Amino acid sequence: MGDNRRETRTKRMKVHLTPQEHEWIKEKMAQAGMTNMSEFIRRMAMNGYVINADQPELDEILRLMRCTGNNLRQIEKHVRENEPEHMPEVEQMLRNHEEIEDTLGEILRILGKLS
């Protein structure tokens, strides 16, 4: 399906809703961070879901991951120079951090494809 935003939409669909259904849809649309009801309903109809991957919480998680990675690298340098007997523990922390970063990156890639 190409980029539908560039195509002229000539077909119209009509849906009848109860007042409660209409309010529910408006609430779901707001939760998804959308303001265009046509776009919201179109995405829901075509994809079965709407995911708004542009969330400040995700940006904060990425920021915290970068800070943690920097801190771990500083700890690694200190331990390597002053307490090399503890390097296996530090190396394990670095591997764990890298695994978390990789998993988070994969989640964000998937969300990016869905939004």
C-alpha atoms as one frame of an Amber mdcrd trajectory, in Angstrom:
protein
   0.000   0.000   0.000   1.844   3.231  -0.884   1.995   6.418   1.096  -1.751
   7.084   1.455  -1.149  10.655   2.669  -0.113  11.679  -0.839  -3.025  10.016
  -2.606  -6.321  11.784  -3.136  -9.014  10.112  -1.105 -12.169   9.829  -3.169
 -13.979   6.991  -1.393 -16.132   7.670   1.640 -17.377   5.314   4.343 -20.165
   6.056   6.751 -20.342   4.536  10.225 -23.184   4.843  12.697 -22.229   5.050
  16.365 -24.009   5.340  19.657 -23.052   8.404  21.711 -21.104   6.101  24.037
 -19.171   4.539  21.135 -18.362   7.995  19.778 -16.992   9.104  23.161 -15.004
   5.868  23.490 -13.396   6.428  20.083 -12.566  10.036  20.973 -10.963   8.854
  24.226  -8.913   6.201  22.422  -7.855   8.759  19.840  -6.682  11.136  22.592
  -4.794   8.308  24.324  -2.998   7.638  21.029  -2.008  11.309  20.868  -3.970
  11.925  17.698  -6.291  14.809  16.835  -7.495  13.769  13.364 -10.384  11.320
  13.744 -10.316  10.283  10.081  -6.633   9.374  10.315  -7.191   7.538  13.603
 -10.093   5.475  12.233  -8.224   4.813   8.971  -5.169   3.492  10.866  -7.321
   1.395  13.167  -9.245  -0.076  10.242  -6.151  -0.859   8.173  -3.736  -1.906
  10.914  -6.003  -2.988  13.740  -4.144  -0.679  16.106  -2.560   2.735  16.439
   0.792   3.068  18.143   2.224   6.449  18.916   5.929   5.663  19.212   6.848
   9.283  19.830   6.516   9.184  23.602   8.496  11.371  26.014   8.882   8.304
  28.250  10.837   6.524  25.505  13.097   9.543  25.078  13.712   9.567  28.831
  14.566   5.844  28.833  17.090   6.417  26.040  18.619   9.361  27.910  18.950
   7.304  31.082  20.487   4.402  29.149  23.130   6.746  27.704  23.908   8.150
  31.165  24.160   4.664  32.640  26.451   3.539  29.830  28.739   6.530  30.424
  28.814   5.796  34.161  29.636   2.145  33.547  32.524   3.066  31.252  33.919
   5.378  33.948  33.632   2.579  36.515  35.308   0.182  34.096  38.272   2.550
  33.669  38.641   3.010  37.431  38.432  -0.714  38.184  40.829  -1.617  35.370
  43.424   0.836  36.754  42.900   0.324  40.499  41.068  -2.922  41.230  41.605
  -5.309  38.299  40.476  -8.286  40.394  36.902  -6.902  40.067  36.965  -6.654
  36.269  34.847  -9.795  35.696  31.940  -8.201  37.587  32.281  -4.929  35.693
  32.498  -6.746  32.365  29.289  -8.610  33.227  27.554  -5.297  34.017  28.696
  -3.908  30.658  27.408  -7.004  28.820  24.065  -6.710  30.628  23.826  -3.030
  29.750  24.613  -3.746  26.107  21.943  -6.458  26.022  19.369  -4.042  27.465
  20.352  -1.399  24.896  20.053  -3.924  22.055  16.641  -5.103  23.258  15.396
  -1.534  23.657  16.670  -0.695  20.176  14.782  -3.648  18.712  11.590  -2.615
  20.508  11.927   0.921  19.157  12.531  -0.380  15.612   9.360  -2.492  15.845
   7.348   0.441  17.212   8.692   2.644  14.433   7.374   0.224  11.816   3.945
   0.143  13.471   3.450   3.879  13.853
